[in-house]
Amino acid sequence: MKHCAFIGLGSNLANPSGQVLQAMRSIDRLPGTCVLACSSLYRSAPVGYLEQPDFINAVVRIETSLAPLALLQALLALEQENGRTREFQNAPRTLDLDVLLYDNVQQQQHGLTLPHPQMHKRAFVLLPLLEIAPDCVIPGIGGAARAMQECTEQQLEKLPHGA
């Protein structure tokens, strides 16, 4: 059975744009998974720990036969393959991959909360999400476009294609 999911991608170390673009290709090669749409790349300021470089962010829409937890495990393995370390919360990172949405599932289990618990508060998630899914509804929250209206103070820079 195929499921629709949205994955948030971010990086601020070791060629961040390259990291995000490579991760998009790697996600497309996961078992039973196909990338259906990729947002543009966006530059955003760090959140939480501010003494670090800006992030490059994007969102992809995928079709997958992986269950939510299996998808998360596959994404965590991709992070590790790309040198991700977890020194402290909000630390700089080579790659960050988050399951944002999985069908209309609402759940909390084993380190996976769906929808992603902070996504509706983050312009660097919402703007790329809306680019590829303009009518997206976040289960339990409402329309992503409405949530984006609450994030207008968060500055994003859309990068030129191929940047």
Secondary structure, DSSP 8 states (H G I E B T S, - for coil): --EEEEEEEEE-SSSHHHHHHHHHHHHHTSTTEEEEEE---EEE--SS--SS--EEEEEEEEEE-S-HHHHHHHHHHHHHHTT---SSTT---S-EEEEEEETT--EEETTEEES-TTGGG-HHHHHHHHHH-TT-EETTTEEHHHHHHTTTTS-EEE--TT-
